[in-house]
Each structure stands twice: as structure tokens, then as C-alpha cells.
């Protein structure tokens, strides 16, 4: 009997549906009563921020394609119009669930703990006096009321700016109503803290603007008011081939982002229909692009409560990451690296070691040159000042990616500061984002030998996100790896293609081809009865060629575990196609960001780390680097300490089942009964385990027994 075609749309999950399912898992963390209350509020805020970007980029792109006449189908068989219908339905359902979470769960629980977000009608005399003074002294000087008429056109509302719309009527000509608009000033906090005794009280700034409107619109009666917010298309449309300067092109496009086409209108649910219709007409939106919300417009601003409220008992307990300690035989990090590679697992291992690697190079007279990629870095980065200081004494090269989405403005500032200091600044290659995370030092060591030292990572050079993202860093003096990193920098600065970058795998040159080759090699091992297994951890799996290779490997008998935090277009558990593939997503305290690729390889295990997900944009439209762990101990650590922990997680993991739904492990049917959530020793949270391991409170041997398929592979490996 002929095998079914792997092009069958039934074997693929829609990208946008998969992303919305991921954001649903984030919202589940806000609904999970096992999480501390303020952390739940934070997860709700993150889900709202995620949805903003989804509309700014994905929905905006979808609308643009439809307007341009495109309507092709994706691998799952949906054309763009059908995908638009799906996005319409699922985003409205999701927003409704967000506000149910806020109104029915989080706000009542916050009140129970003395954290109150009050309406004007709930203020006591002291709070009302404060509001009157605040409006007069702080708010009023920043407001510009507009009444729309032929002489006063509707103001240009910038992307995601919170505004208040009014229906107003002149007292002397009461037959007509006019539209009034006031932009809520960004210079003031969206949640204003109120004076209180024994409670933490806040009020929304938009409520104060509406309250103060009578003072601004003297001579008018205010018929009604409603807070609203417009999300705009934030894609950058660059003609790089024709641009004289990429930096100036990006800088110019950033201004367009603030005023791109509107793609969504959020407005209070009790808004007058006349206000909604007037705004919809102004912003040229279809009815489905209007979201009437039963609560505060812009839930992401609830994060202010998390930041402004102490209550440590309502947050995750703090922990101190493990600091890098040199062995007694080493006088400095460079001597340590000449002896062995160092692997750091952030945030459990401190990112300070990476910062120190670059800072010490800047200060060390033996270091002759520094080369560095910068994709996203923090506003108060210590790495950029170190490069600036180093430029006075040595050769410093920085490849700054100007097109890192939503970090373009800060990257432009850093690029200019670096150039002014004498750093050679490059902006990567035309048509390709520089997404690899590399740092390379050349040092003349005390023995007179000139050596290279490198850092290769899965995450950005950003000390802030390194505290909340899980990522891996490799520090090495391995001659093969550091020579290959040198060649990658030559590729980035001169577009000089080297015949081979081994032992590195580099996109867009050979990353897709070699990953498929690695997967096919496992299939060959399985056919010949040798140990064959793949464990791949990434943020997203969308590329069809990679999915087809995984399907082929499953058909050949390879056991495959995929740990995919976000979007996954692969459909597991399909008989004869993906029987041996399991997909899980871990959403917890830290954002899972590391990319790890394990191959059993017939018993000769290989582990690669990298900056790329298995998405077409990473494989073909970016410069990415995937690098091997040569050291046996480091491979064992990644395999048995990190991957095994995530595969054993039964608290924060969700399993993707055949119909595209994600279920927690205990939600899967067992016969006729449904299991309950694990408790006590039976509950295993991978991130909490890794925290305890870093604190020395746990040993690596306490991971629960692996699943039967994993045990079977382990036995086969021993027998081989």
C-alpha cells in the first residue's frame, strides 16, 4: 500500500492558529491559581503585549497581502481569506477570555490582598482631593483637547497611543454633536497611585482625563466619552538594495511605523455606538477590527501594578544565579578556557561571566582585537560602553543589526555612539538579518602565542533579558571553532563566503541542508537497528522541509521529542506519519529561549546549540550559527540535566495532541478516567528544578524516571 503524500494539508497546523494557542498558554498562566497573584497579573500583561505585536506584524501583513490581491494557501490548506476569518474569530474569543480573567479572577483577588484599582465613583474624599490636584497640576498642562470640525481635522493618533474620545454638544447650538479627542500623555503613568492607608490604591489615567474633560471643553455638554487605542501596521518596508545608507533608511521608516495603517481599534465596551462608528470610519477599519473591551483599554499597562507594588509574598521568590568560579589552577578566565570550554545556562548561571568576558578583553592590554554582534541589547548595556572604551586602544568591530524588530531605535543610537568612538560598525548583509550571537577576541597570551577566544550564544547580549530568558552560552578557545567564528565575521563584513564553516553550521548558507542531513542520518541509523533519537528544543517549528524530514525520520523508526515553546506546524501522533513524534511546550516563570539539538547518532551522540529556530526566515533570511558541543561532559550536562528535565516536566509543560490542542500531561485520557494534577513529589517543574540545582539544593540525579520510549533508546545505546 502506497504511503500518503507528506504534502497532505491534514498533516500541518496553521501558523497563526498555533501562535494564538501559544499566547493562550501564556494566558493560562494568568489563570493558574498555583502561580503567585502578582505573577498572574504579569502573565496577563504579557499576553496583551504579545497580542499587540501579533496585530502590528502578522495581522497587518495578512491584511496587506489581501489588499494586494494575494490569496495563496499555506501548507495546511487555508488561503489568506480563510486565515483572516480564523484570526477574526480566535482573537475576539481570546480578548474576551483576557477580560474575564481580569474581571472575574485577578481584580477580585487583588482586592482581597489590599491592591485596588478604583473607579471615580469609589474614591473617598481624600482620594478625590488628590485627583483634583493631580489633574490641575500634573495632567492639565500636558493635555491638548481637540474638537473635530473643518478647521480642526482629526488628530494623527500614533501607534498604541491611549486616547479618550468624546461626543460633545455646543450649549448654544444643541442640535449638532461633535467628536472630541484627547491623547493621554505618555509622560505620566497609566496607573496613578492614590493616597491610602493600609491598601495599595490606583486609578487609570484615562479615567482622570475623562473626569477632567469638563474643564477642557467649557461651553460644551459632554454627551459621552470612551477610552480607545489604535494599533497600526509596524512592519518596516525597506528597499535595501536601493538604499544609500541602511541606517538612514531604518531611521526614516521608524517614523512611518508610528503612523502606519490602522489594523485594530480597542475601545471600552460601554462606548456610545456613535463614537465607535465615527472612529471606525476615521481609521478605515472593518467591523471585525473593532474590539469592545469590558475593562481597561490596554491590559499590558497592568504590569505597572506589578512594578509599583512590593508584596514579595505575591511574587516568585528571588534567587541568586550561580556565579562562574575559576578552578584553583587558573589565574584568569583566558587561562581557564585554554584548559576547557565553559557552558553557562542562563538565568540559572549568571550572565555576568559573559559581560566580564567582554569587559576584561576591553581592559586587557594583551587583547589585540574584539569582534562583536549586537542584535538586541539593553538600554543600559555594559557591553557597548566596554567596546567604546576598547576602541581607543585596540581594533574593535561591531556588527549591529538595525532591523531587530522594535529595537531599531536603540540600535541606531548604539551604532552612532560606537562609530563616534572609532569602532568599525557594520550593519550585516543586504536582505539578511544578523541574528547570530558571537563575540571573538584575539589575544597574545603570556606564553607568546596569539590565540582566539570566543563566546557563542543562543540569546542576545542583554543582561536584563538574561535574567528572565533561558539561554545557553559557550565560552571557548577551541582553535577550530574560533577560526570558524572568524570566518563568519568575514562573511558579515565583506560578504566573503568561505568554502566551509565547519564545525559551525551557518544560515543562509547550509543550515537548512545540514539539519535535514542530520535528521536523515538518524533515519538511516534507525533502519540499521542502531540507536536513533532526536531531541530538539526551539521557539518555533514552521519550515515545511524540516517537518517533512522529521516525518520521514518518524516513519523510519526514530523516536523524536520536540520541545517547542511557541508555534509548531507539525502535527504529532498521526498514524504512519508521526507516530514516534512527541511535541511539548513549556511556559513558565522564564521565557524558554534556548535552542538545543540532540542526535543519538548510532551511539556517538552529538549536541548542537544555536541562534536559529526551524523557521524559513531563520534558515534562509538571516545569518544564524549552530555550533557543536565538543566536550563530552558538556554534552552530558545538556542531555541529562537540561533536556531530560524539560521532558520530565509535568507542571508547566503542555503536550500537543493530534487535533492541534495543547493539554497538560495529566489532562490526557487514561482509559475512562482523567487524572488529577500531580502534587508533592509527583509534581516536577523543570525551571524550579534548575533553580534548585543552581542553588545547590538539588542534585542532577533527581529528575523523574524517563518515559518508556526514552528508556528504550537508552537501553539500545548501552547495547551498542
N, C-alpha and C positions, 0 to 999 in steps of 0.2 A: 504493500500500500504506500503510495507516494506521501511524503511528508507535506504538511501545509506550508504555504509560502510565508516567509517571515516578513513579507510586506503587508500582511493582512492587518487592516486598521484595528481589529479587535485586540491585537497584541500590544497596543500602545495607549498611554494615558495622555490626555490633553495637558499641555504645559500650563495654561492659565488656571485650569481646574486644580492641578497639582500644587501650584503656588498658593492658591486660596485655601487649599487643605492645609498647607504648612502654616499659614497665618492663623488658621483655625486652631492648630495645635498650640500656637502662642497664646491665643485667647483662652484655651483650656487651662493654661497655667494660671490665668487670672481668675478662673472659676474654681480652681483646685483649693479646697479649704485646708489642705495639708501644707500649703505654702504660707509663709508669714504674710499678714494682711497688706502691709505696705509694698511688699514684693509683688503681690497680686495686682495692686494698683499700677505698679511699674509695668507689668506684663500687658495690662490693658492699654497703657500709654504706648508701649512698643507696637502693639497690634495696630493702633491707629496711625502711628508714624510709618509703619510698613505699608499700610493701605494708601497713604498719601503718595509714596514713591511708586506704587503699583499704578495709580492713576496718572501720575506725572509722566511715566515712561511707557509702561506696557499698554494701558488703555489708550493713551494719547497716540501711540504708534499704530494701534489697531484702527482707530478712527481715521488716522491719516491715510493708511493703506486703503481703507474702504472708499474714502473720498477720492483717492487717486485711481480707483477702478480695479484694484486688486481684490481677488476673492478666491485665491487658491486654497486647497485643502492641506492640512498638516498630516503627519504620519497616522494620526488617529482617525482621519477621515472627515473632520469638521472643517468646513470652509470658514472664511473670516466672518461672514454674516452670522453663521451659526455660532461661532465662537463669541461674537458680540452678544448674542442672546443669552448664552451661558453666563458671561461676565455680568450682564444686567441682573439676571436672576440671583446669582450667587453673591454678588456684592451687596445687594439690598438685604438679602437674608442675613449676611454677616453683620452688617451695620445694626440691624435690629437686635441681633444677639449681643453685640457690644453694649448697647444701651440697656438691655435687660440686665447684663452683668453689673453695670454701674448703678442702675436704679434699684434693683432687687437684691443685690448681693453686697457690693462694695460700699456704697454710700451708707446703708443701714449699719454695717459692721464698723465703719469708721466712726459713726456717731456713738456707737457703744463704747468705743475707746477714746472718746472725747475729742475726735477730729471732725470738725463740722464745716461743710460748705453751705453757706447760708444764702437765702434769698433776701431781697429787700424787706419783705414783709415779716421776716424772722428776726430782724435786728432789734436789740434793746436800745434804750435812749443813748447810752454811752457809745455804742457802735454807730448809731445813726449820726451823732455829733461828729464822730471821726470821719464818717463817709462824707458829710457836708464839707468839712475842712479839706479832706483829701481831694475832692472834686474841685474845690476852689483853688487850692494852691498847687497841686501836682498835675491834675488831669486837664483842667480847662486851658492852661497855656499851650498845651500840645494838640488841641483839637481844632479841626477845620471843618465846620459844618457846610454842606453843600445842598442847595435846593436846585433840582434839575429843571431847567427851562431853556428856551432857545439861546439865552445868553450864558447859561451855565450848563455845559454838557456833562453827561455822566462822568464822574472822575475815573481815571485809569486805576483800576484796582489791581495791585500787583499780586503775584502768586502767593497763595495761602495767607494773605493778609486778612485778619479778622475785622469785620466791618459791622455796622448797625445800619439797617435801612428803616426809613420812616415813611408813613403816609401822613402828610401834613395838609392842613386846610387854612387858607388865609381867613382871618376873622372878619375882614371886610368884604371878601368875595368867597362865600362859603360853598359855592356850587362846584368848585374845582378842587381836586386833591392833587398834590404834587409829591414827587419822590424826593425824600431827603436821604443823604448818605453821609456817614461819619466813619472814617477809618480809625480803628482802635490803635493808639500809638504803641509801637513795638518797644519803645524805650521804657515802658512800665511793665511790671509783672502781670501776667494774665490772671493770676490769682493774688488778690490783695489780702495781706494778713490783717485781721481785725484785733483791736484790744480785747482781751478776755481774761477771765480768772479761772484757772483750772481746766481750760479746754484750749485746743488749737483751732481757731476760727478763721475762715477765709470767705471771700466773696469774689465772684468773677468780675473782672474789669469791664467786660461788655455790659454787665448789669449796671455798673456805675455810669457808663456812657449813656445808656437808655434813661437812667434816672436823671442825669444832668441835662438831658435834651431840652427840657422846658426852658432852661436858662439860655440855651443856644438859639432856639427857634422862637424868639419872642415875636409876637404878632401872629403866631400860628397856633392852631389847635393840633395837637398830635393825636391822630386817629388811631394809629397802631405802630408798633415797632417790632423788629426781629433781627437778631444777630445772624450774620451769614458769612460764608467763606468760600472763595473760588479757588479751585485747583487748576493749574494751567499746564499745557504741554511743556515739559522741561528737557526734551531731547535737544542735543546740540547738533545742528546741521552744518557741518564743516566741509568745505571744498579744499581738502588738504593739498591736493596736487597743484591747485592754482594759488595757494596762499603764499605770500612772500614771507610771512612770519607766523608760525603756528601760535606763538604766544599772543600776538595781537589778534589773531582770528578767534581764539578761545575767549580772550577778554571781551571782544565785541559781542560774541554770541551770549555771554553771561547776561548782558543787558536784555537781550531778546527773551531769555528764559523767564524773566520776571513778568513779561507781557505776552507770552505765547498764547495760543488759542485756549480758551476755557474748555475743560473737559469734565468738570464736576462742580455742582453748586450744593453746598451744605447749608441748611437753614433750619431754624427752630420749627418744631412740628406745629406749634400754635400760631405760626405766621399767617397774616391775612392773605387769602388767595390772590388778592390784587398785587400784593408785594411780590409774591412768588412769580406770578406771570410777568410782571414788569422786569424782574431780574432775569428771568429765563430768556426773555426777548432781547434784553441788552447783551447778554453773554452768548446768544445764539446757541442755546442748548436744546437738546431733545428732552421730552418729559422724563425719560428713564435716567437722565444725567442729574436730576434733582433728587437730593437725599434730604428728606424731612426727618430731623433727629429729635428724639424725645429726651433732651437734656442739653448739656453744654456743647456748643459747636467747637470742634477741635479737642477731642479727648486726649490727644498727645500731651496737651498742656497740664494734664493731671499729674504729670511727672514732677511738677513744681511742688506738689504736696509732699511727695517722697523726699525731695531735696530739703524742704524747709521744716520738716518735722523730725524731731530727734527719734524718740521711741525705738531704741535699739531692739527691744523685745519683739517689735513688729517687722523686723528685717532679718535677712540672713545673718548668721553670726559671722563676724570678721575672722579672717585667718591670715597668717603671715606666710607668704610663699617661701619656698626653700631657696636659700641663697647658695650660689656656687662657691664651693670651697676647694681650693687647690690642694693637691697632695703635698706632704711634707718635703718631698724632693724638689718641688718646683718653686722658683723664686718669683715667677710671674706667669701670666696666662699663656704667653707665647711658648715658654718652656714646657708648660703642661700640654699644649697642643702638639708639640713635637713628639711627645710620648704617645698620645692617644686622642681620638676625636671626643668631643663633648656633645651630648644631646640634652637639650632643655625642653621640657614640656610645660608651656605656659597655660594658665596663670599659676599652676602648681609650683613651677620653678620660676624664680624671679626673672623678669626681663632686664633687670639692672645689669646682668652679665653681658647682654648684647650691647647695651649703651656703653658699658665700660670698655668693651672690645674696641669700639669706635673712638671713644674719648681718649683712651690710653694711646691709641695709634696717633691721634692728633697731637698729643703731648710728647710722644716718644721720638727722640732725635734719630733713632735707628730706623724708624719707619720712613721710607722714601716716597711712597705714593699711596693714595687712597682712592678707590673707585666705589661708587655707591648708587644703588637705585632707590628712588623715592616714589611711592605710589600714593599712599595716604599717610600723613604724619600729623602729629598733634600740633595745636596752635602754639604750645609752649614746649616744643621739642628741644631736647638736649643734644640730639644728634646733629641737627642743622647748625647750631652755633659751634659745635666741635669741628665740623667741616669748614666753616668760615674761619675759625682760628687756625686750623691746619694749613689753609691756603697761603698764609704768609710765609710758611717755611718749607712746604713740600708740594708735590704735584697732587692736585685733588680734582677728580672728575665726578660729576653727579648727573645721572640720567633722571630727570624729573618728569613724571607723567602728568601732563597738563589736563588730560581728558579723564582723570579719575572722577567718576560721576559724583557731583555735589561737593567735591573738594577742589574744584578747579580754581576758585578764587584764592584759597590759601596756598595752593601750589604755585600760582603765578607770583604771589608775594615772596615765597621762599626762593623761587628761581631768580627773581631780581636781586634779592639780598645776596644769594650765592654768587651771582655774576659780578655784583659790585665788589665783592671781597676777592675776586680773582679766581674763583672756581670755574673750571671749564664745565659749562652746563649744556646738556643736550636734552632734546625732547623726544627721544626714541625714533621710531621709523614711521614714515608716512603710511597711513592706513592701518597701523598696528598700535595697540596699546602696550606699554611696557608694564607687565603685571608681575614679572619675576621679582623675587626678593633676594638681592645679592649685595654683599659687601666684600671687597677684595683689598688686602693690604700687601705691600711689598716691603720687606724688612731685611736689613743687613744685620744678622744675628751676631752675638759676641764671638762665635767661632769663625767669623769672617765670611760665612756663607749667606748669600742672598736667597730668601725664601718667600713664598707667598702664603698668606693666611686668609681664610675665607669664612664668611657667615652665609649660610643658605637657609631660608625660612619658608614656612607656609603662610605666614601672616605679615602684616605691614610693620614698618618701623615706627610704631606708635605706642608709646609707653602707656597711654590711657586705655586703649582697647586691649592691650596685652594683659590687663587685669581682669577683663571680662570675656575675652575670646580664648578658646582653646586653640593653641598653635604649637608647632614644633620648630626648634632652631637647631641647626647643626653647625658647630664651630670646628674647623678642621685645618690641618696643614698638609693634608694628603696631596702629593705632587700631581697626581692625575686629575683630581677634582679641581684643585686651584688653577691648574693650567687650562682646564676646560672653562672655568668661570672667566678667566682672562679672555678666552676666545669669544665668549658670549658678549663681553663688554665691547670687543672689537666689532662684533656684529651690530651692536646697538649704536655705536658712534660712527661707524664707517660703512655699515651695510655690507661688511666683508664676510661672506659665507665661507666657513671652514668646512673641509670635506667631512669631518666627523667631530662631534662634541662629546664623544664617549669619555667618561662613563655617564655624562649627563644626557638627558633626552630633552630636546628643545622644540617648542612650538614657535612659529607655524611650520618648522622645517620637517620634523619627523616624529612629533609627539603622538599624533593620531596613529600613524602607521606602526610605530613600535609598541604602543599599548595594545593594539589589536594583535600584533605578533606575540606579545606576552600572554594574552588570553588564549590565542590559538595554540601556543606551546603547552598550556595546561590541558587543553583538549586532547592533544597528542599523548601527553603523559597518561591521561585517563584511559584512552583507548588501549594503551600498552600495559595497563594494570599498575602503573606507578602512582605514588601519592600525587594527587591533583586537587588543589583547592585555591580559591581566590577569596580574599577579604579586602574590600575596597571601601574606604571612608572618604566622603567628599560632601560638598554642599549641594551639588545638583548633578543629575544624570539625565541628559536630554538628547545627546547626539545619537542619531539612529544607527550609524555604523558601529558605534561602541555597543549599543544594545543588541544589535544583530550578532556581534561577536560573542556576547555573553549568552545569548540564546543558543548559539551553536555549541558553546562550551558545556552548557547545561545538558544539551542533547547527547553530548559525548560522555557524560558522566561526571563532570566536575561539580563539586559542591561549592556554592558561591554564597557568601554573605556580604550584603551591601548595607553600609551604614550611611544613609543619605539624609542629611538634615532637612533639606528643602525639597525642590522639585524633582520628581522622578517619573519619567515617561515609561519606564519598563514595568510590565505587568507580571508579577511573580505568580507561581503556582499554577500556571496553565499546563494542562496535561500534554506531554510530548514536546513542550516548548521550553517551559521554565520551571519544571518540577523541582529542580535542585537549587533554585534561587530563592533566597530569603532577603527581604528588604525591611530595614528598621530605621526609624528616625528618632533621635534623642533630642528633646527640647527641655532644657532645664535652666539652672541658675546661670551658667555660662553659655555663650553662643558657640556652638560647635563649628569650628572653622578649619581645623587641620585636615589635610589631605594625605591619606596613607594608603599604600597599595602593597598588599602581601600576596606572594605567589609561592605555593608549595614547591613547584619546580622539580617534581620527582624525588623530593627529599633534600635537594640543595636549595634551601629557602632563600628567597630574595625579598627585600623590603625597599620600597621607594617612597620618598616623600616629595611633595611638590606644591606649586602655587596654583595649579590648574584643576578645575572640575572637568568632568566629562561632558562638556557642552561645546557646541560648534564654535561659539565665539572664543572659547579658551584654546581650542585645538587649532583654529585656523585664522583668527583675527587678533591674536595677542602674542606677545613674546612671553613665553612661560618656560619654566625649568623644572624638570623632575629629576631628582638625584637619589642615588642608592645609598643605603647604609652598609658600609663595608665591614664594620666591626661586628663580630658575632654577638657580643654582649649587648650592643645597642639594638641589633635586630631582635634578640630575645626579649629585650625590655619592651619594644614596641608591640611585638606579637602577644606576649603573655601578660604584660602589665596594662597596656593600653587597649588594644583591640579586644582581648578576652574580657576586659571589664565592661566595655560597651556592649558586647554580645551577651553578657550575663545580666545587664540592667533590666529589671522588671518593674521599675518605679517611674522613670522618665522616658522610657522607650515606648514607641508605638510601632506596631507591625503593619506593613502594607499587605492587605489581602487582595485576592484576585479581582474583586469588583471595584478596586480603587479606593476603598475605605481604609483608614488607619484605625487600628484598635490597640488598646493596651494589651500586653501579654495575657493578663488574667481575664480579659473580655472575650477571648476566643472560646468557642463552644467546646466543652469536654463531654462528649456523649450528649445526654439530655440536660445536663446541669451547667450552670455558668459559675465559674469560680469567683471568689471574692478577692479584693485587693490584698496582696501579701503584706504581712505585718511582722514586726520583730525581726528575728534573724532571717526570716524567709524573704524579706524585702532587701533588694540590692540596688543602690543608686550609684552609678559609675562615678559621677562627679564628686559625690560625697566620699566615696572610697578613695579617690585620687587625692582629695584634700587631706584625709586622714593619713594617707601614705606619705605625703609631703611633710606632714607634721610629726611623723614618726609614731603615730598612734595605731598604725595598721601595717600588716606585712603583705607582700605581694602574693603570698600563698593562700589568702583568704577569699579569693574570688570563687563563687559557687561553681559546682561541677558543671562542665560544659554540656551543651546539647548533644544528643546521640550522634548526629551527623559529624560533629566536631570530634567526638571521641573516636569515631570510626576512622577518620583521617589520621588522628594521632597514632592509632594502632598501626595503620598501614605504613606510616612514616618510620616507626620503630622497626617494623619487619623488613623494610627496605634497607 
